[in-house]
Each structure stands twice: as C-alpha cells, then as structure tokens.
Amino acid sequence: MKTRQLLSLIIFSVLLFSCQKENTSGNKTVAAANYLNIAYASDPLQKMDIYLPAGRTSSATKVIVMIHGGAWSGGDKTELSPFVDTLKRRLPGYAIFNINYRLSAAPNNLFPTQENDVKAAMEFIYSKAAEYSISDKYALIGASAGGHLAMLQGYKNSGTKKPKAVVSFSGPSDMVDMYNNPAGGNPLLSLLLASVVGATPGQNLLLYTNSSPANFITSNAAPTLLLYGDTDPIVKYSQGELVKNKLQTAGVVNQYVLYPGTAHVDTWNSLIFFDSFNKIEAFLTAHVL
C-alpha cells in the first residue's frame, strides 16, 4: 500500500512539474499584434501604426521605422502600407513602426517640425521597448521627404540610440543645393522648398544647413542603402551621390543604387521595387545585428 502511495506521489509530482514547465513556456509565447493610429504626441497627425511579430523578445526582436514622403507638406503613412506588407513577408521577425508627422501645409508646422516629430516618435518607441518586447536594434526607412527625415534622424539626431541601418528612397540630402539647383532647373521646386522651410537660403542659411543630412555624416554614421532614379524630376540623383561620397570618405559602409531611366520613387514599377526590396532585405540582414 505504501509502495502504491509513493508511486502515485511520484507520478503526481512529475505531472505537476511538467504542467508548470509547459505553462512557463507558454507564457513566453507572445502573439503577433497590430496597433493602428497610436498617438506618440498630442497632435492628430502625430500617430503611428505598429506591427509586432509573434514570439518577440526585448533582446532579439529587431525594429524597422518607416517614414512616408510627400514633400513634407502632404502624404500619409498609409501610402507605405504595401511596403509594410512586403517587409512583413520578407523579414517576419521584425517589429515595424509606420509613422505620421505634422505637415508643413498646416499653420505653424514649418520645418523643422517634421524633423522634431520623427525625434518624438523615436523617443516614444524607445520608451515602449519593454512593453512591446522589442530590442534597440533598429533601421530607418524613408521615401522621398521621408528618406530625408530618415537620414536626418540617423545622422544628426540618433544620440546614443544609433540605428543599425538607414535606407533612403530618393531622399534629399543637401537642402541648399536642392533650392539653388533644383532638378531640371524647375523654379517651382525651389518655391515649394521655401514654403516648407518658411525662408530661402539667403534668408535663413543656418536652417537649411542644419536641415541637410549630408552635413552630419561622420565615421559614426550608420550603414546606409541609397536608392535613386537617374531621371528623377524632383530629387536629383546627385543628392544620393553626395551622401555616398561622404560616407565613403568617412569610412562608413554604404550601397548606392542608381536605377537607369527611372524617375521619382512614387513612379517606380513593380520590377524596380522588387529589386530594391531584394537589396533592402540583404542590407538589413547584413547590418542589423
């Protein structure tokens, strides 16, 4: 009788330990989650969409932050939704944050409002790292004006939170040159830029200089992937070449891709995008470690 009781106690203990172990393991399995229009500050435009992968951890889950274009005066994060879907398929272990920012077309939102909003969004993401179970290994990806903002955040404003990689689709890098030598000699582009900044370089050269990512490239800059079209009528491909040359001089890893016969990023065809995302996937895999 005592032997049976002892055997029963042993079996019960083993089963109890196994259940506890399974429950502990189960608690570590985190489900995927999507959160749309999460406010990172008080303005209605200061919101982001958040896509968190299953099984994420604060030590291993890498992060992509996406920034839309629209000449700093228009556009919306929803324009990058196809990019989000593509990256979720290609890099399923990443958390993705797709951000909006205040537009210069609204009153009192002249540049550097957009730069400051990206900084605020990044601080929000950092502050939520434990809650979202994400690491500090992140990459910035921006298109057009968003490419400019991604480079500005990555080179100028990263502080101690240095990104592992920066990706620019057709992003401006030298605001003075963009005003003085607009693509195709189009004076309307200079007028647009002055309306975003609220001044010409002659009126506020310091603001233009401080808003130019190329001016903040050092040997500490993040590895950068630059994707441009050689017939772009809005952002000259020389804006990308300038970044490439400065990164090379500083000894920073970079990849410059110039697509022949290709205009601004918002006109790219599926084949160009397919190639560019092949390159993004490879670049992030190599450098976001």
TORFILUM-714988 format. One record per residue (C-alpha): x, y, z; residue number from 1. Coordinates in steps of 0.5 Angstrom, whole numbers, m for minus. Example, Ala and Ser with C-alpha at 12.3 -4.5 7.8 and 13.67 -1.06 7.14 Angstrom:
2
<node><east>25</east><north>m9</north><up>16</up><k>1</k></node>
<node><east>27</east><north>m2</north><up>14</up><k>2</k></node>
END
This chain:
289
<node><east>0</east><north>0</north><up>0</up><k>1</k></node>
<node><east>6</east><north>5</north><up>2</up><k>2</k></node>
<node><east>9</east><north>3</north><up>m5</up><k>3</k></node>
<node><east>3</east><north>5</north><up>m9</up><k>4</k></node>
<node><east>2</east><north>11</north><up>m5</up><k>5</k></node>
<node><east>9</east><north>13</north><up>m6</up><k>6</k></node>
<node><east>9</east><north>11</north><up>m13</up><k>7</k></node>
<node><east>3</east><north>16</north><up>m14</up><k>8</k></node>
<node><east>6</east><north>21</north><up>m11</up><k>9</k></node>
<node><east>12</east><north>21</north><up>m15</up><k>10</k></node>
<node><east>7</east><north>21</north><up>m22</up><k>11</k></node>
<node><east>3</east><north>27</north><up>m19</up><k>12</k></node>
<node><east>10</east><north>31</north><up>m18</up><k>13</k></node>
<node><east>12</east><north>29</north><up>m25</up><k>14</k></node>
<node><east>6</east><north>31</north><up>m28</up><k>15</k></node>
<node><east>5</east><north>38</north><up>m24</up><k>16</k></node>
<node><east>13</east><north>40</north><up>m25</up><k>17</k></node>
<node><east>11</east><north>38</north><up>m33</up><k>18</k></node>
<node><east>5</east><north>43</north><up>m33</up><k>19</k></node>
<node><east>9</east><north>48</north><up>m29</up><k>20</k></node>
<node><east>14</east><north>48</north><up>m34</up><k>21</k></node>
<node><east>9</east><north>48</north><up>m40</up><k>22</k></node>
<node><east>6</east><north>54</north><up>m37</up><k>23</k></node>
<node><east>12</east><north>58</north><up>m36</up><k>24</k></node>
<node><east>14</east><north>56</north><up>m43</up><k>25</k></node>
<node><east>7</east><north>58</north><up>m46</up><k>26</k></node>
<node><east>8</east><north>65</north><up>m42</up><k>27</k></node>
<node><east>14</east><north>66</north><up>m46</up><k>28</k></node>
<node><east>10</east><north>65</north><up>m53</up><k>29</k></node>
<node><east>8</east><north>72</north><up>m55</up><k>30</k></node>
<node><east>2</east><north>73</north><up>m60</up><k>31</k></node>
<node><east>3</east><north>78</north><up>m66</up><k>32</k></node>
<node><east>m1</east><north>84</north><up>m65</up><k>33</k></node>
<node><east>m2</east><north>90</north><up>m69</up><k>34</k></node>
<node><east>m4</east><north>97</north><up>m66</up><k>35</k></node>
<node><east>m6</east><north>103</north><up>m71</up><k>36</k></node>
<node><east>m6</east><north>110</north><up>m70</up><k>37</k></node>
<node><east>m3</east><north>110</north><up>m64</up><k>38</k></node>
<node><east>m1</east><north>117</north><up>m61</up><k>39</k></node>
<node><east>6</east><north>119</north><up>m60</up><k>40</k></node>
<node><east>4</east><north>126</north><up>m58</up><k>41</k></node>
<node><east>m2</east><north>131</north><up>m58</up><k>42</k></node>
<node><east>m3</east><north>133</north><up>m65</up><k>43</k></node>
<node><east>m8</east><north>129</north><up>m69</up><k>44</k></node>
<node><east>m2</east><north>127</north><up>m74</up><k>45</k></node>
<node><east>3</east><north>125</north><up>m69</up><k>46</k></node>
<node><east>1</east><north>118</north><up>m70</up><k>47</k></node>
<node><east>4</east><north>111</north><up>m72</up><k>48</k></node>
<node><east>2</east><north>104</north><up>m74</up><k>49</k></node>
<node><east>5</east><north>99</north><up>m70</up><k>50</k></node>
<node><east>6</east><north>92</north><up>m73</up><k>51</k></node>
<node><east>9</east><north>87</north><up>m67</up><k>52</k></node>
<node><east>11</east><north>80</north><up>m69</up><k>53</k></node>
<node><east>10</east><north>73</north><up>m65</up><k>54</k></node>
<node><east>15</east><north>71</north><up>m61</up><k>55</k></node>
<node><east>18</east><north>77</north><up>m60</up><k>56</k></node>
<node><east>23</east><north>79</north><up>m54</up><k>57</k></node>
<node><east>27</east><north>85</north><up>m52</up><k>58</k></node>
<node><east>33</east><north>82</north><up>m53</up><k>59</k></node>
<node><east>33</east><north>80</north><up>m60</up><k>60</k></node>
<node><east>27</east><north>83</north><up>m64</up><k>61</k></node>
<node><east>29</east><north>88</north><up>m69</up><k>62</k></node>
<node><east>26</east><north>94</north><up>m71</up><k>63</k></node>
<node><east>24</east><north>98</north><up>m77</up><k>64</k></node>
<node><east>22</east><north>105</north><up>m77</up><k>65</k></node>
<node><east>18</east><north>108</north><up>m84</up><k>66</k></node>
<node><east>17</east><north>115</north><up>m86</up><k>67</k></node>
<node><east>13</east><north>117</north><up>m91</up><k>68</k></node>
<node><east>14</east><north>122</north><up>m97</up><k>69</k></node>
<node><east>10</east><north>128</north><up>m99</up><k>70</k></node>
<node><east>15</east><north>134</north><up>m100</up><k>71</k></node>
<node><east>14</east><north>135</north><up>m92</up><k>72</k></node>
<node><east>7</east><north>138</north><up>m94</up><k>73</k></node>
<node><east>3</east><north>132</north><up>m96</up><k>74</k></node>
<node><east>3</east><north>125</north><up>m95</up><k>75</k></node>
<node><east>1</east><north>120</north><up>m90</up><k>76</k></node>
<node><east>3</east><north>113</north><up>m87</up><k>77</k></node>
<node><east>m2</east><north>109</north><up>m91</up><k>78</k></node>
<node><east>2</east><north>110</north><up>m97</up><k>79</k></node>
<node><east>7</east><north>106</north><up>m94</up><k>80</k></node>
<node><east>2</east><north>100</north><up>m93</up><k>81</k></node>
<node><east>5</east><north>96</north><up>m99</up><k>82</k></node>
<node><east>12</east><north>97</north><up>m96</up><k>83</k></node>
<node><east>10</east><north>94</north><up>m89</up><k>84</k></node>
<node><east>7</east><north>88</north><up>m92</up><k>85</k></node>
<node><east>13</east><north>87</north><up>m96</up><k>86</k></node>
<node><east>17</east><north>87</north><up>m90</up><k>87</k></node>
<node><east>13</east><north>83</north><up>m86</up><k>88</k></node>
<node><east>14</east><north>78</north><up>m91</up><k>89</k></node>
<node><east>21</east><north>78</north><up>m92</up><k>90</k></node>
<node><east>23</east><north>80</north><up>m85</up><k>91</k></node>
<node><east>18</east><north>77</north><up>m81</up><k>92</k></node>
<node><east>22</east><north>77</north><up>m74</up><k>93</k></node>
<node><east>22</east><north>85</north><up>m75</up><k>94</k></node>
<node><east>17</east><north>90</north><up>m71</up><k>95</k></node>
<node><east>15</east><north>95</north><up>m76</up><k>96</k></node>
<node><east>13</east><north>102</north><up>m74</up><k>97</k></node>
<node><east>10</east><north>107</north><up>m79</up><k>98</k></node>
<node><east>10</east><north>114</north><up>m77</up><k>99</k></node>
<node><east>6</east><north>120</north><up>m79</up><k>100</k></node>
<node><east>8</east><north>127</north><up>m77</up><k>101</k></node>
<node><east>5</east><north>134</north><up>m78</up><k>102</k></node>
<node><east>5</east><north>137</north><up>m85</up><k>103</k></node>
<node><east>8</east><north>144</north><up>m87</up><k>104</k></node>
<node><east>2</east><north>146</north><up>m90</up><k>105</k></node>
<node><east>m2</east><north>146</north><up>m84</up><k>106</k></node>
<node><east>m1</east><north>153</north><up>m80</up><k>107</k></node>
<node><east>5</east><north>154</north><up>m75</up><k>108</k></node>
<node><east>8</east><north>147</north><up>m78</up><k>109</k></node>
<node><east>14</east><north>150</north><up>m82</up><k>110</k></node>
<node><east>21</east><north>146</north><up>m82</up><k>111</k></node>
<node><east>24</east><north>143</north><up>m77</up><k>112</k></node>
<node><east>17</east><north>141</north><up>m74</up><k>113</k></node>
<node><east>18</east><north>135</north><up>m79</up><k>114</k></node>
<node><east>25</east><north>133</north><up>m76</up><k>115</k></node>
<node><east>22</east><north>134</north><up>m69</up><k>116</k></node>
<node><east>16</east><north>130</north><up>m70</up><k>117</k></node>
<node><east>21</east><north>124</north><up>m72</up><k>118</k></node>
<node><east>25</east><north>125</north><up>m66</up><k>119</k></node>
<node><east>19</east><north>125</north><up>m62</up><k>120</k></node>
<node><east>16</east><north>119</north><up>m65</up><k>121</k></node>
<node><east>23</east><north>115</north><up>m64</up><k>122</k></node>
<node><east>23</east><north>117</north><up>m56</up><k>123</k></node>
<node><east>16</east><north>114</north><up>m56</up><k>124</k></node>
<node><east>19</east><north>108</north><up>m59</up><k>125</k></node>
<node><east>25</east><north>107</north><up>m54</up><k>126</k></node>
<node><east>20</east><north>109</north><up>m48</up><k>127</k></node>
<node><east>16</east><north>103</north><up>m50</up><k>128</k></node>
<node><east>21</east><north>98</north><up>m52</up><k>129</k></node>
<node><east>20</east><north>94</north><up>m45</up><k>130</k></node>
<node><east>12</east><north>94</north><up>m46</up><k>131</k></node>
<node><east>13</east><north>92</north><up>m54</up><k>132</k></node>
<node><east>18</east><north>87</north><up>m52</up><k>133</k></node>
<node><east>23</east><north>90</north><up>m58</up><k>134</k></node>
<node><east>30</east><north>91</north><up>m58</up><k>135</k></node>
<node><east>35</east><north>97</north><up>m59</up><k>136</k></node>
<node><east>37</east><north>94</north><up>m66</up><k>137</k></node>
<node><east>33</east><north>99</north><up>m71</up><k>138</k></node>
<node><east>33</east><north>101</north><up>m78</up><k>139</k></node>
<node><east>30</east><north>107</north><up>m81</up><k>140</k></node>
<node><east>27</east><north>107</north><up>m88</up><k>141</k></node>
<node><east>24</east><north>113</north><up>m91</up><k>142</k></node>
<node><east>22</east><north>115</north><up>m98</up><k>143</k></node>
<node><east>23</east><north>122</north><up>m101</up><k>144</k></node>
<node><east>22</east><north>127</north><up>m96</up><k>145</k></node>
<node><east>22</east><north>121</north><up>m91</up><k>146</k></node>
<node><east>28</east><north>119</north><up>m94</up><k>147</k></node>
<node><east>31</east><north>126</north><up>m92</up><k>148</k></node>
<node><east>28</east><north>125</north><up>m85</up><k>149</k></node>
<node><east>31</east><north>118</north><up>m84</up><k>150</k></node>
<node><east>38</east><north>121</north><up>m86</up><k>151</k></node>
<node><east>37</east><north>127</north><up>m81</up><k>152</k></node>
<node><east>35</east><north>122</north><up>m75</up><k>153</k></node>
<node><east>40</east><north>117</north><up>m77</up><k>154</k></node>
<node><east>46</east><north>122</north><up>m78</up><k>155</k></node>
<node><east>44</east><north>128</north><up>m73</up><k>156</k></node>
<node><east>39</east><north>126</north><up>m68</up><k>157</k></node>
<node><east>40</east><north>119</north><up>m66</up><k>158</k></node>
<node><east>44</east><north>121</north><up>m60</up><k>159</k></node>
<node><east>46</east><north>114</north><up>m56</up><k>160</k></node>
<node><east>41</east><north>111</north><up>m60</up><k>161</k></node>
<node><east>45</east><north>110</north><up>m66</up><k>162</k></node>
<node><east>41</east><north>106</north><up>m72</up><k>163</k></node>
<node><east>44</east><north>100</north><up>m75</up><k>164</k></node>
<node><east>42</east><north>102</north><up>m82</up><k>165</k></node>
<node><east>39</east><north>107</north><up>m86</up><k>166</k></node>
<node><east>35</east><north>107</north><up>m92</up><k>167</k></node>
<node><east>33</east><north>113</north><up>m97</up><k>168</k></node>
<node><east>29</east><north>112</north><up>m103</up><k>169</k></node>
<node><east>30</east><north>118</north><up>m107</up><k>170</k></node>
<node><east>31</east><north>123</north><up>m101</up><k>171</k></node>
<node><east>34</east><north>130</north><up>m101</up><k>172</k></node>
<node><east>41</east><north>131</north><up>m97</up><k>173</k></node>
<node><east>43</east><north>138</north><up>m98</up><k>174</k></node>
<node><east>37</east><north>143</north><up>m98</up><k>175</k></node>
<node><east>42</east><north>149</north><up>m100</up><k>176</k></node>
<node><east>43</east><north>145</north><up>m107</up><k>177</k></node>
<node><east>36</east><north>143</north><up>m107</up><k>178</k></node>
<node><east>34</east><north>150</north><up>m107</up><k>179</k></node>
<node><east>40</east><north>153</north><up>m111</up><k>180</k></node>
<node><east>40</east><north>148</north><up>m116</up><k>181</k></node>
<node><east>33</east><north>145</north><up>m117</up><k>182</k></node>
<node><east>32</east><north>138</north><up>m121</up><k>183</k></node>
<node><east>31</east><north>140</north><up>m128</up><k>184</k></node>
<node><east>32</east><north>147</north><up>m127</up><k>185</k></node>
<node><east>25</east><north>148</north><up>m124</up><k>186</k></node>
<node><east>24</east><north>154</north><up>m120</up><k>187</k></node>
<node><east>17</east><north>151</north><up>m117</up><k>188</k></node>
<node><east>21</east><north>146</north><up>m113</up><k>189</k></node>
<node><east>25</east><north>152</north><up>m110</up><k>190</k></node>
<node><east>19</east><north>156</north><up>m109</up><k>191</k></node>
<node><east>16</east><north>149</north><up>m105</up><k>192</k></node>
<node><east>22</east><north>148</north><up>m101</up><k>193</k></node>
<node><east>22</east><north>155</north><up>m99</up><k>194</k></node>
<node><east>15</east><north>155</north><up>m97</up><k>195</k></node>
<node><east>16</east><north>149</north><up>m93</up><k>196</k></node>
<node><east>22</east><north>152</north><up>m89</up><k>197</k></node>
<node><east>19</east><north>159</north><up>m89</up><k>198</k></node>
<node><east>25</east><north>162</north><up>m92</up><k>199</k></node>
<node><east>30</east><north>162</north><up>m97</up><k>200</k></node>
<node><east>37</east><north>160</north><up>m96</up><k>201</k></node>
<node><east>39</east><north>167</north><up>m97</up><k>202</k></node>
<node><east>34</east><north>169</north><up>m91</up><k>203</k></node>
<node><east>36</east><north>163</north><up>m86</up><k>204</k></node>
<node><east>42</east><north>159</north><up>m89</up><k>205</k></node>
<node><east>43</east><north>156</north><up>m82</up><k>206</k></node>
<node><east>36</east><north>153</north><up>m82</up><k>207</k></node>
<node><east>38</east><north>150</north><up>m89</up><k>208</k></node>
<node><east>45</east><north>148</north><up>m87</up><k>209</k></node>
<node><east>42</east><north>145</north><up>m80</up><k>210</k></node>
<node><east>37</east><north>141</north><up>m84</up><k>211</k></node>
<node><east>41</east><north>138</north><up>m89</up><k>212</k></node>
<node><east>43</east><north>130</north><up>m87</up><k>213</k></node>
<node><east>50</east><north>131</north><up>m91</up><k>214</k></node>
<node><east>52</east><north>136</north><up>m86</up><k>215</k></node>
<node><east>52</east><north>131</north><up>m81</up><k>216</k></node>
<node><east>56</east><north>125</north><up>m83</up><k>217</k></node>
<node><east>61</east><north>122</north><up>m79</up><k>218</k></node>
<node><east>65</east><north>116</north><up>m78</up><k>219</k></node>
<node><east>60</east><north>114</north><up>m73</up><k>220</k></node>
<node><east>54</east><north>114</north><up>m78</up><k>221</k></node>
<node><east>50</east><north>108</north><up>m79</up><k>222</k></node>
<node><east>51</east><north>104</north><up>m85</up><k>223</k></node>
<node><east>47</east><north>107</north><up>m91</up><k>224</k></node>
<node><east>43</east><north>104</north><up>m97</up><k>225</k></node>
<node><east>41</east><north>109</north><up>m102</up><k>226</k></node>
<node><east>36</east><north>108</north><up>m108</up><k>227</k></node>
<node><east>35</east><north>113</north><up>m113</up><k>228</k></node>
<node><east>33</east><north>114</north><up>m120</up><k>229</k></node>
<node><east>37</east><north>118</north><up>m125</up><k>230</k></node>
<node><east>32</east><north>121</north><up>m129</up><k>231</k></node>
<node><east>28</east><north>124</north><up>m122</up><k>232</k></node>
<node><east>25</east><north>131</north><up>m124</up><k>233</k></node>
<node><east>24</east><north>132</north><up>m116</up><k>234</k></node>
<node><east>30</east><north>130</north><up>m113</up><k>235</k></node>
<node><east>37</east><north>130</north><up>m117</up><k>236</k></node>
<node><east>41</east><north>123</north><up>m116</up><k>237</k></node>
<node><east>47</east><north>127</north><up>m114</up><k>238</k></node>
<node><east>43</east><north>128</north><up>m107</up><k>239</k></node>
<node><east>45</east><north>121</north><up>m106</up><k>240</k></node>
<node><east>52</east><north>121</north><up>m109</up><k>241</k></node>
<node><east>53</east><north>127</north><up>m104</up><k>242</k></node>
<node><east>52</east><north>122</north><up>m99</up><k>243</k></node>
<node><east>55</east><north>116</north><up>m102</up><k>244</k></node>
<node><east>62</east><north>120</north><up>m103</up><k>245</k></node>
<node><east>61</east><north>123</north><up>m96</up><k>246</k></node>
<node><east>60</east><north>116</north><up>m93</up><k>247</k></node>
<node><east>66</east><north>113</north><up>m96</up><k>248</k></node>
<node><east>70</east><north>119</north><up>m94</up><k>249</k></node>
<node><east>68</east><north>117</north><up>m87</up><k>250</k></node>
<node><east>70</east><north>110</north><up>m88</up><k>251</k></node>
<node><east>62</east><north>108</north><up>m87</up><k>252</k></node>
<node><east>59</east><north>102</north><up>m90</up><k>253</k></node>
<node><east>54</east><north>104</north><up>m96</up><k>254</k></node>
<node><east>51</east><north>102</north><up>m102</up><k>255</k></node>
<node><east>49</east><north>107</north><up>m107</up><k>256</k></node>
<node><east>44</east><north>104</north><up>m113</up><k>257</k></node>
<node><east>42</east><north>108</north><up>m119</up><k>258</k></node>
<node><east>36</east><north>106</north><up>m123</up><k>259</k></node>
<node><east>37</east><north>108</north><up>m130</up><k>260</k></node>
<node><east>31</east><north>111</north><up>m134</up><k>261</k></node>
<node><east>28</east><north>111</north><up>m127</up><k>262</k></node>
<node><east>24</east><north>118</north><up>m124</up><k>263</k></node>
<node><east>22</east><north>119</north><up>m117</up><k>264</k></node>
<node><east>20</east><north>113</north><up>m112</up><k>265</k></node>
<node><east>13</east><north>114</north><up>m113</up><k>266</k></node>
<node><east>13</east><north>113</north><up>m120</up><k>267</k></node>
<node><east>17</east><north>106</north><up>m120</up><k>268</k></node>
<node><east>15</east><north>100</north><up>m123</up><k>269</k></node>
<node><east>14</east><north>93</north><up>m119</up><k>270</k></node>
<node><east>21</east><north>91</north><up>m122</up><k>271</k></node>
<node><east>24</east><north>96</north><up>m119</up><k>272</k></node>
<node><east>21</east><north>96</north><up>m113</up><k>273</k></node>
<node><east>22</east><north>88</north><up>m113</up><k>274</k></node>
<node><east>30</east><north>89</north><up>m114</up><k>275</k></node>
<node><east>30</east><north>95</north><up>m109</up><k>276</k></node>
<node><east>27</east><north>90</north><up>m103</up><k>277</k></node>
<node><east>32</east><north>85</north><up>m105</up><k>278</k></node>
<node><east>37</east><north>90</north><up>m103</up><k>279</k></node>
<node><east>34</east><north>92</north><up>m97</up><k>280</k></node>
<node><east>33</east><north>85</north><up>m95</up><k>281</k></node>
<node><east>40</east><north>83</north><up>m96</up><k>282</k></node>
<node><east>43</east><north>90</north><up>m93</up><k>283</k></node>
<node><east>39</east><north>89</north><up>m86</up><k>284</k></node>
<node><east>40</east><north>82</north><up>m86</up><k>285</k></node>
<node><east>48</east><north>84</north><up>m86</up><k>286</k></node>
<node><east>48</east><north>90</north><up>m82</up><k>287</k></node>
<node><east>42</east><north>90</north><up>m77</up><k>288</k></node>
<node><east>46</east><north>85</north><up>m72</up><k>289</k></node>
END
